[in-house]
């Protein structure tokens, strides 16, 4: 399996786990400070995943070009 497929599968699993944890959190009546913090962290992670997926969408389909862009720092004029 190529890297991109494996990475997408990993992200799908992570999203599924985060959603499951959010369902449990939503079903609880009251939340401790730790639970609220964990919920915030899960929400932030979901935003990070969304940004990562958007960035991946903007990269060319050729994995070599994609990796080359990630490895080389962007130059600014």
Order of alpha helices (4+ residues) and beta strands (2+ residues): alpha-alpha-alpha
